[in-house]
């Protein structure tokens, strides 16, 4: 029996494959930058193991944010081995999961636009090029955290017009003191910032909202995708909540950069199941 995981910072999707049957389980996100081994084990003991039941998992294929870092990968691997003692466990980073989920065995550029962002060129077997991610403080262009930060900046700097500010106040009962506390002193600030990207999705059509979305996604294209010569030779694919929610903007940007648009998926799991089959 196989267990495949696609784990982001905000949420994780687990698929149990049992003789052609698929059981999907959702848990909280897992970022080894914010959770240590005991916290990961505790989270999975509460949210995953009880829902697996008494099945015997033979293989665990885990794709997770932060696992490009060798120390983080080792931390997650150790935690999973403690929980699934009889299983063979393999851990890859989320970019590998995006590449396999989007391209399976075909060549292409694979991009993640979720809470965070990343991209790579995949040759159908391996990742050949991968621009380093700098995280939500220094990078993550085009991500939910990046776009959410822009929303907060517009709000705190009083850049929103009266109409948009009223919409923000109606959607979020908060103030500058609470926002700064959550960003600088509370855990998981990237997830908190990404939550404000919902404001953009809910207010499409307003010129300020459209500017934030287009500028933020264009920053991802210019900073990351343009570094791959292969982006002009092979399909450019996207996965993640931000990619799926703003796919119309991605389509227009691909056209303006003369990229061939490939797939835009909310989740990579279907492709990962095909890959591991």
C-alpha positions as CSV (number, residue, x, y, z in Angstrom):
1,X,0.0,0.0,0.0
2,X,1.4,3.4,-1.0
3,X,1.0,6.8,0.7
4,X,1.7,9.9,-1.4
5,X,2.0,13.3,0.3
6,X,2.0,16.8,-1.2
7,X,2.8,19.0,1.7
8,X,2.8,22.8,1.5
9,X,3.2,25.4,4.3
10,X,-0.6,25.9,4.6
11,X,-2.0,22.4,4.0
12,X,-1.0,18.9,3.1
13,X,-2.8,16.4,0.9
14,X,-2.2,12.7,1.5
15,X,-3.4,9.9,-0.9
16,X,-3.5,6.3,0.2
17,X,-3.4,3.9,-2.8
18,X,-4.9,0.5,-2.1
19,X,-5.5,-1.9,-5.0
20,X,-6.7,0.9,-7.3
21,X,-8.7,2.6,-4.6
22,X,-7.7,6.2,-3.5
23,X,-8.4,7.7,-0.1
24,X,-7.6,11.4,0.3
25,X,-6.8,13.0,3.6
26,X,-6.1,16.6,4.2
27,X,-4.0,17.9,7.2
28,X,-2.4,21.1,8.3
29,X,0.7,22.2,6.4
30,X,4.2,21.1,7.3
31,X,7.1,23.4,7.0
32,X,10.4,22.2,8.6
33,X,11.4,25.8,8.8
34,X,8.7,26.4,11.4
35,X,8.1,22.9,12.8
36,X,10.7,20.6,14.5
37,X,10.6,16.9,14.4
38,X,8.4,16.4,17.5
39,X,5.9,18.9,16.2
40,X,5.7,17.2,12.9
41,X,5.1,13.8,14.5
42,X,2.5,15.3,16.9
43,X,0.6,16.9,14.0
44,X,0.6,13.7,11.9
45,X,-0.3,11.6,15.0
46,X,-3.4,13.8,15.5
47,X,-4.5,14.6,12.0
48,X,-3.3,11.7,9.7
49,X,-2.7,8.4,11.5
50,X,-6.2,8.0,13.0
51,X,-7.8,8.5,9.6
52,X,-5.5,5.9,8.0
53,X,-7.0,3.2,10.2
54,X,-5.3,-0.1,10.6
55,X,-3.9,-0.3,7.0
56,X,-0.3,-1.3,6.6
57,X,1.6,1.4,4.7
58,X,4.4,-0.2,2.7
59,X,5.8,2.9,0.9
60,X,5.6,6.6,1.7
61,X,6.4,9.1,-1.1
62,X,6.6,12.6,0.5
63,X,7.0,15.9,-1.4
64,X,7.3,18.9,0.9
65,X,8.1,22.5,1.1
66,X,11.5,23.3,2.6
67,X,12.9,19.8,1.8
68,X,15.4,21.1,-0.7
69,X,17.5,21.9,2.3
70,X,19.4,18.7,3.4
71,X,18.8,19.3,7.1
72,X,15.1,19.9,6.6
73,X,14.8,16.8,4.4
74,X,16.6,14.7,7.1
75,X,14.3,16.1,9.8
76,X,11.2,15.1,7.8
77,X,12.6,11.8,6.8
78,X,13.4,10.9,10.5
79,X,9.9,11.9,11.6
80,X,8.2,9.8,8.9
81,X,10.3,6.8,9.6
82,X,9.4,7.0,13.3
83,X,5.7,7.1,12.4
84,X,5.8,4.5,9.6
85,X,8.4,2.0,11.0
86,X,7.7,-0.8,8.6
87,X,7.5,1.3,5.4
88,X,10.1,2.4,2.9
89,X,10.1,6.2,3.1
90,X,11.4,8.7,0.4
91,X,11.4,12.4,0.8
92,X,11.7,15.0,-2.0
93,X,11.2,18.7,-2.1
94,X,8.0,20.3,-3.4
95,X,9.5,21.5,-6.6
96,X,10.2,17.8,-7.5
97,X,6.6,17.1,-6.7
98,X,5.4,20.0,-8.9
99,X,7.6,18.8,-11.8
100,X,6.4,15.2,-11.6
101,X,2.8,16.2,-11.0
102,X,2.7,18.6,-13.9
103,X,5.0,17.0,-16.5
104,X,5.0,13.3,-15.4
105,X,7.6,12.1,-18.0
106,X,7.6,15.0,-20.4
107,X,10.0,18.0,-20.6
108,X,8.8,21.3,-19.4
109,X,9.1,24.2,-17.0
110,X,7.2,23.6,-13.7
111,X,6.2,26.4,-11.3
112,X,4.7,26.5,-7.9
113,X,2.5,29.5,-7.0
114,X,0.9,28.8,-3.6
115,X,1.8,30.1,-0.2
116,X,5.3,30.3,-1.5
117,X,6.8,30.1,-5.0
118,X,9.4,28.2,-7.0
119,X,10.3,27.0,-10.5
120,X,12.4,24.5,-12.3
121,X,13.2,23.0,-15.7
122,X,12.4,19.2,-15.8
123,X,13.8,17.0,-18.5
124,X,11.1,14.3,-18.1
125,X,13.3,12.4,-15.6
126,X,15.1,14.9,-13.4
127,X,15.2,18.5,-12.5
128,X,18.0,20.1,-14.4
129,X,17.7,23.7,-13.4
130,X,16.1,25.2,-10.2
131,X,16.4,28.8,-9.2
132,X,17.0,29.0,-5.4
133,X,14.1,30.2,-3.4
134,X,14.7,33.0,-0.8
135,X,11.6,32.5,1.3
136,X,8.8,34.9,2.0
137,X,11.0,37.7,3.4
138,X,13.4,38.0,0.5
139,X,11.6,36.2,-2.3
140,X,8.6,34.1,-3.1
141,X,7.6,36.4,-5.9
142,X,4.1,35.8,-7.2
143,X,3.2,33.7,-4.2
144,X,0.2,34.1,-1.8
145,X,2.5,35.5,0.8
146,X,4.0,38.0,-1.7
147,X,0.6,39.1,-2.9
148,X,-0.8,39.2,0.6
149,X,2.1,41.4,1.7
150,X,1.2,43.8,-1.0
151,X,-2.4,44.0,0.2
152,X,-1.2,44.7,3.7
153,X,1.2,47.4,2.4
154,X,-1.6,49.1,0.5
155,X,-3.8,49.0,3.6
156,X,-1.3,50.2,6.1
157,X,0.2,52.9,3.9
158,X,-3.4,54.1,3.2
159,X,-2.9,53.6,-0.6
160,X,-6.3,51.9,-1.1
161,X,-9.1,54.3,-2.3
162,X,-12.1,54.7,0.0
163,X,-14.1,52.0,-1.7
164,X,-11.4,49.3,-1.4
165,X,-10.5,50.3,2.1
166,X,-14.1,49.9,3.1
167,X,-14.2,46.5,1.5
168,X,-11.0,45.5,3.4
169,X,-12.4,46.7,6.7
170,X,-15.6,44.7,6.1
171,X,-13.6,41.6,5.3
172,X,-11.0,41.8,8.1
173,X,-11.7,43.1,11.5
174,X,-8.1,44.1,12.3
175,X,-5.8,47.0,12.8
176,X,-2.1,47.9,12.3
177,X,-1.0,46.8,15.7
178,X,-2.5,43.3,15.3
179,X,-1.1,43.0,11.8
180,X,2.4,43.9,12.9
181,X,2.1,41.6,15.9
182,X,1.1,38.6,13.7
183,X,3.8,39.3,11.1
184,X,6.8,40.0,13.4
185,X,6.0,38.1,16.7
186,X,3.6,35.2,16.0
187,X,4.4,31.8,14.3
188,X,3.8,31.1,10.6
189,X,3.8,34.7,9.3
190,X,4.0,33.4,5.7
191,X,0.7,31.6,6.1
192,X,-0.9,34.7,7.7
193,X,0.2,36.9,4.9
194,X,-1.0,34.5,2.3
195,X,-4.4,34.6,3.8
196,X,-4.8,38.2,2.5
197,X,-4.5,37.0,-1.1
198,X,-8.1,36.0,-0.8
199,X,-9.0,39.7,-0.7
200,X,-7.6,40.0,-4.2
201,X,-9.6,37.0,-5.5
202,X,-12.8,38.5,-3.9
203,X,-12.4,41.9,-5.5
204,X,-11.4,41.2,-9.1
205,X,-12.1,44.1,-11.4
206,X,-11.0,46.9,-9.2
207,X,-8.0,48.5,-10.9
208,X,-5.8,48.5,-7.8
209,X,-6.5,44.8,-7.2
210,X,-5.7,44.0,-10.9
211,X,-2.5,45.9,-10.6
212,X,-1.3,44.0,-7.5
213,X,-2.1,40.7,-9.1
214,X,-0.5,41.5,-12.5
215,X,2.6,43.1,-11.0
216,X,3.1,40.4,-8.4
217,X,2.9,37.6,-11.0
218,X,5.0,39.5,-13.5
219,X,7.7,39.7,-10.8
220,X,7.7,35.9,-10.8
221,X,8.0,35.7,-14.6
222,X,10.8,38.3,-14.8
223,X,12.7,37.1,-11.8
224,X,12.4,33.4,-12.3
225,X,10.9,32.1,-15.5
226,X,13.0,34.4,-17.7
227,X,16.2,32.7,-16.3
228,X,15.3,29.5,-18.1
229,X,16.1,29.5,-21.8
230,X,13.9,26.4,-21.9
231,X,10.9,28.5,-21.1
232,X,10.8,29.5,-24.8
233,X,11.3,25.9,-26.0
234,X,9.0,23.8,-23.8
235,X,5.5,24.3,-22.1
236,X,5.5,26.4,-19.0
237,X,3.3,24.8,-16.3
238,X,1.9,26.0,-13.0
239,X,0.5,24.5,-9.9
240,X,-0.9,25.9,-6.6
241,X,-3.8,27.9,-5.3
242,X,-2.6,31.3,-6.6
243,X,-1.8,29.8,-10.1
244,X,-5.3,28.2,-10.3
245,X,-7.1,31.3,-8.9
246,X,-5.4,33.8,-11.3
247,X,-5.0,31.6,-14.3
248,X,-6.4,34.3,-16.6
249,X,-3.5,36.6,-15.6
250,X,-1.0,33.8,-16.1
251,X,-2.4,33.1,-19.6
252,X,-2.0,36.8,-20.6
253,X,1.6,36.9,-19.2
254,X,2.6,33.8,-21.0
255,X,1.3,35.4,-24.2
256,X,3.2,38.6,-23.6
257,X,6.5,36.7,-22.9
258,X,5.9,34.4,-25.9
259,X,5.8,31.3,-23.6
260,X,3.7,28.2,-24.5
261,X,1.3,27.7,-21.7
262,X,1.0,24.2,-20.4
263,X,-1.1,23.0,-17.5
264,X,-2.4,25.1,-14.7
265,X,-3.4,22.9,-11.8
266,X,-4.6,23.6,-8.3
267,X,-2.9,20.4,-7.0
268,X,-0.2,18.1,-8.4
269,X,-1.6,14.9,-6.8
270,X,-3.3,13.4,-9.9
271,X,0.0,13.6,-11.8
272,X,2.0,12.2,-8.8
273,X,-0.3,9.2,-8.7
274,X,0.2,8.6,-12.4
275,X,4.0,9.0,-12.0
276,X,4.2,6.5,-9.1
277,X,1.9,4.0,-10.9
